[in-house]
Structures are given as C-alpha cells and as structure tokens.
Amino acid sequence: MTDNFSNNQRDDLDLRATVAEFIDGLPERSEDILVKRYGLQGDKKMTLEQVGQNYNITRERVRQIESATLRDLLASEKVKHLEPAEDLIVTVLEDYGQVMEHNALVEKALEKTSDETHGNHIEFVLHVSGKFYDQKEDDYYKKAWYIKDADLSIPKKVVDSFIEILEEKNEPVPHEEIHGYIKNHDVANEIAEHIDDSDRIIAFLRLGKRIQKNPYSEWGMAHWNEIMPRGVKDKAYVVLKKEARPLHFTEITEKINSNAFGSKIAVPQTVHNELIKDERFVLVGRGIYALVAWGYKPGTVADVVADVLKETEKPLSKEDIVEEVLKQRLVKKNTIVLALQNTDKIKREGETYLLIEDK
C-alpha cells in the first residue's frame, strides 16, 4: 500500500490548528456558528435549531450565515490553509481504493495526524472542501466519501461477492481469511488490481450494511445471531461457541460484557435465568453451562445415568457409570453415586447396575 504523506508531515499536522487558522479573523458570531455546527472544539455538533436558540435567531438564518461564511472563506486566500488536510485525506482515500465509508475514513485519517486533531476536524474538511464527494447512505450501503474519477462499482462488487461467499458458506468467515476468499471468487478476474491488499478489501466491506464483524473478528451477515446477537441468550451462545468449553454463568456474563456486545450490560442472574430455559444450553454442573451441540444432553444426573445405560444396552459397574456420566456433567463422583441410589429407573444387580425397562 502506498503512502504519499510523509512521516514528518504526519507528525506535524495538527488539523485543529489548521482549521483554526482557516476560520480565524471571521466576525465573532460567524466563527462561533461554524465552531458549534461542526464541533470544532471537540464538542458534540449542534443542530441549526440549537444554534438558533443560542443566538435567538431562526434555524434558517443560522443556515444562511453558515453557508455565506463558508462561501466567502473558500473564495479567499484562506483556502490554502486546508491544503495539507486535503492532501492527507486524498492520500488515505488513494490507499484504500478511492472510496471509503465515512467512519473508516475519519478513523484512518486520524491515525496520520497529531493527538490534538479530533474527528470533527476531519469531517469539517470533508464537508467544506470541493475535492471530496459524498455517497449518501441507502438501504444497502453506508455513507461514503470518494475522490474524482473513483470507480464506485469496485467496492460494490467486492461487497456483493463477499455476500455470495457468506450465503454459500452459511457461517462467519475469520477476518484473516477474507482476502483469500475474495481472491478466489469470480470477481477477482474483473478487479484484480483493486484487491491486491487485504486492508483495502476490508475497507470496501465496511461500506456494506448487510455484512458486519463480530467481537471475535469474524465477518458474516448482519442478521446472523453469531454476528449481531440481539439478546442475552444469543450473546451467551456466541461466547460458549468461541470458548469451546463449558463456563459458569458468571464467567459467561463477564465475557458478554467484556466483548462489547452492545451498550447494555448483562446481569449474572438474568443470564442464568435465560439459559436454563433455552434448549440450546445444558446445565452440566453448579451454574456451569455447555451447548447441546457439543453432545451434552439435557436432564438431571439420574437422567444422564439412565441414558448411559440405555445406550450401552448392558449392565455397567459403578465405576464405568461414573466415568461416562463425567463426560456429560461437571459434578462430584458422590453426586453420581447418590443418583444411582435415588431413582426408580435403575436397579442394582450384584456389582452392576441396569436400566429398568418401561412397562
């Protein structure tokens, strides 16, 4: 991947100062309106209505002042102050295929600036400069920015081909394997020169609304529970599947919260209450859950003992039964021995136990 923006320029570029120089000298109200509208102090951007209330003027009057102020600035020599910022953004866009999702572009541009720069400064340059064009958000693609002569069909072809791959696999694809899948898809013959870099492919994929990455760096369809789990049960399922081992409900809760599955905090007791009612999970020990998909069977310890005897179709010793049950339940041996003595489904004959046939 090329990088036309030198390290020295990158280290020195403070977009906060650059933007401040660009708007310096404006009438106090005009400058303040730009600062508030674009959050140039690092604050949350204000709406036309909010700024109007601040000055006791209409939202339309605020819009007029903002538009006139920017028009005059861009027609003046002050526009030269934006050139370093424009060059930086152009470099980022060139590196990632000339088209980038809004947040991805801001994120990558910030990596090339000083610590004083805020994302709002990047967005300000994008909006006021005439070098960048925006692609509006729709049902399938997120808001994006591109430069003149960019081929907007390239990222769409990458997104569409990856959706085909996902629908065929019907399971998430690890982040590090995406490049290989795209390179082996038919689309590679059409756009080979545009997909020679894995970071560029990922940048293209970030444009698509129908695909998403989960906290485990796996990409899949956004509506898949493993990608965007909506409730506690789905989040717990993803956690257990990735851990590939039984976990106590408190540990499941901790992993749900630490993996940033949304802003809602999971509560241990809620997790326990939800999992015990869901057929995908099995309580295999005191508060410890496993997945049915791993071969664990639901029921009490006595039920598991009965299943073991039924499957073997022959009497088993206590030791053999304990060994088999411990493959299904994380309990003490004495718990299994007590289950042998307290069930009407099993009887003892000498040193072995057998299942009582249903009448």
N, C-alpha and C positions, 0 to 999 in steps of 0.2 A: 504494500500500500504506500503510495507516495505521500510526502508531507512537504509542501512548498513553504510552509510557515516555519521559519527557523526557530530554534530553541531560544535564542536571545530575544527575538520578538515576542515569543510566547511568554517568557518570564517577565518581560517589561510591560506587557499590555494590561492596563487596568481600565476595563470598559466603564467602570463607574466614573473615573476621572475623564475618560474620553467623552462620554455622554454629557457630563457636567460642563465641559468646555464647549460642546456643541450648543447647549441651551443657555450658556452664560450671556448676560447682557440683555436678556429679554425683560420686558415690563414685569414687575413682581407678580402680578396676577396671572399673566400668561405662562410664566415659568412654573408657578405653583400648580397651575391646572395640569400641565404636562407631567410634573412630578407625581401628582396624585393619580392621574389617569393611568399612568404606566408603572406606578410603584417604584419610582427611580431612587427612592431612599431605602429600598429593600422591603418596603411595606406592601401590604395587600393592595392590589389595584382597585381604584374606586370607580363606581359607575358614573355615568353622566348625571343621574339623579342625585347621587350622594355629593358630588362636587357642586352641583347647582344649589343644594341645600346649604352647603358650606358658605357660599357667596350670596345666597338669597337671589339667585337668578334661575331661569328655566334651563332644563336639560338641553333644549335646542340651542340656547345661547352658549352654553358650555361647548357643545359640538362645533359651533361656528368659530369660537375663539381657538379651540384646539386645531381645527382644520386650517384656519388662516395663519396661525403661528407656525405650523409645520411647513406650510406652503412657502412662507417667507424665508424660513431657515434653509430649506432645500434650494431656494433660488439664490441664496447668498454664498459668499466665500466660506462661510462656516461649515458648509457641507464637507469640506476637505477633512474636518475632524473625524468624520465617520469612516474614512478610507481604511485605516488599519483594522477596524472592526469588520468592515465589509470583506476585506481580504481574508481575514480569519474564517469567516463564515463560508466564503466561497471555497476555501481550502478543505474545510470539513465536508461540505457537500460533494466536492470532487472526489474526495477519498472514499465516500460511501455511496457512490453511484449517481450523484447529482440530484437525487430525490431522497428526502428523509422525513420521517414522522416528526411532528413538532417537538415533542418532549425529548426524543432521541437526539435531535439536532442541538437543542439547548444544552442537554447533558454533555455531549461531546465537545461543543464549543467551550463550555465552562472549564473542561479539562485543560484547555490551552490558554487560559487566562490567569491573572493573579487572583489571590484569595479575596480581594476587595470586590471582585465582579459578582453580580447577582444575576440570576436567570432573567429577571425583568429587564436588565440592560441588553441582553441578547435579543429578547423579544421586541424591545423598542427599536433596535436597529433593523430587525427583520421587517417590522411594520412600516417604518418611515423611509427606508432605502428603496430606490427604484430598481435594485439589482435582483430582488427576490420576489418570487411569485408563490402564492399560496393555493393549494388544492383543498377545497372545502371538504369537511367531513361528510360522509354519507353512511348508508346502512352497512357498507362493506369495508370502507377504508377510513382511517383516522385522518385528521388534519395533517397536511404535509407542506413542506417548502421545497422549491426547486429553482434552478437557475435556467437562464435562457438556453434553448436548444436541447434541454433534457428530454430523454425519451421516457415518458410516463408509462409506457406499456411494459417496460422491463420489470419494475417491481411487481406489477400486477401479474405478470407471467410467473414470476417466482412464487408469489403467494398462492396463486391458483394451482400450480404444480405441487406445492407442498400440501395443499388441502387434499389433492388427489392421493398423495402418498399416505396421508393420515387416514383417509377413509378406507384405503385398501388394507393398511396395517391394523386399523381399529384399536390402536394403542399408542400411548405417547412415545415420542422419539427423544432420546437424550440430546442435549444441546450439542455435544461434541460430534454427534453422528449426522447432523443435518447437512453439512457440506457434502458428504459422501452421497447421501440420498438425492440431493438436487443434481449433483454432477452425473448421476446415473439415470436421471429422468430424461425423457424425450426432449424436454425444453432446453436441455443443455446444448443441443445441436444448433438451436436458434440464437442463443445469447451467451455462448461460451466465454467471450471476452469480458462479460459483465459479472460473472460468477466465479472468478478465479480466486476470490478472497472470502473466507468464511465470515469475517466481521461484516462485510458488505451484504452477504446473504441474510444475516441476522437483522441488519438494519432494514432491509427490504421487508422481512417478515413482520417487523414491528409496525408496519403500515396496516396490516390486515386486522380487522375486527373479529373475524371468525376464528382466529388462532391465538393462543396465549401460552405463556410459560408459567409453570407452577413453581413453588418454592424449592423444588428439588431439581431445578434446571432441566425440566422436561417440557417439550412443546407438544401441544395437542389442540384439538378443537375446543373452543372456549366453553361450549356447553357440556363437555365431559366433566363428570364429578371428580375425576383424578386430576384435572387441570384447574378447575374453578369450583371446588367443593363449597356448597352453599350452607350446609348445616353442620352441627357438631358430629353427627354420625358419619357423614361423608368425609369430614376432615380427619376423624379418627381412623376411618378405613384407609385413607391415603397414608397416614402416619404408620400404621401397622404394616401395610404393604411394603413401604420403603424400608422399615426397620427389619422386616422379615423375621420377627421373633415376638413372642408374647410379651405384653407390657402391662404393668399396673395402671389402673385408670388415672392415677395422679401423674404418672410419667407421660401418659398419652396426652393429658391436659397440658402439661408443660411444653411438650413438643408442638402441640397445636398453636400455643401462644408464641413460642419462640420462632416458629416458621412463618409468622406474619400472614396467616390465612385471613386476611381482612382485619378490620379495626376492632371487631367485637371480641372481648376477652372470654375465653371458655372457663367454666367453673367446674372443679372436680366432681362434685356431687351430680351436677347436670349431666356430665359425660357418663358417669356410672349409670344413672337412671336411663339414659338414652340407649346405651349399648346393650344393656341387659334385655331390652325389648326388641332389639334388631336381630333378625335371623342370620345376618352375615357374621355375627360375633358369637364367640363361645366363652363363657366364664370358666377358665381352666384352673383357677386357684383363687385364693382370697383376694378379690379385687383385680385379678390378672385376666386379661382378655387376649384371645387369639382369633384368627379368622377361620371360618368354616372351610374356606378354600384351601387351607393348609392340610385338611384331612381331619381336623378336630370335629368331634361330634357333640351335639348338644345333650343336655341331661345332667342328672346327678351322678355322683361317683358310682352309686349302685347301678344306674342305667348303663354306665360305661362297662362295668364288670359283666353285666348281662350281655352286652353287645360283644364283648371279647369271647365269652363262652359260646355265644351263638355262632360267631364267625369261625371259631376253631372246630366246632361240632364234636368236641370230645372233652372229657373232664380235664381240669388243669389243677396243678398244685397251687398252694397259696403264693409261693414264690414266683411262679410263672404268671399268675394273675396280676400280682403287684407290678412285675416288670412291664407287662403290656399296658396296664392302666396308667403307669407313669409316663407312657408315651403320649397320653391324651390329657392328663391332668397334672398340674404342679401342686401336689398335695403331699402330706406326710404319709409314710407307709402305714402307720396306725389308722389313718383315716380310711384307707382301703380295706384293712382287716376288719374294722368296725362295720363297714358297708357289707362285707360278706356275712356278717352275723345278724344284720338287721334288715333283711329283705326276704320277702316271701317268694322271690323269683329264683332263688338259688338254694341248693341243699348240699350238705357235705356228705361224702361217702369215703370213709377212711381218711386218707391224706389228700384227697382231691375234692374239687367242687364241680358241680354240673348244673346246668340250667334246667329248671322245672318247665316242662312243656306245657303250653297253654291248653286248657281243656275246652 
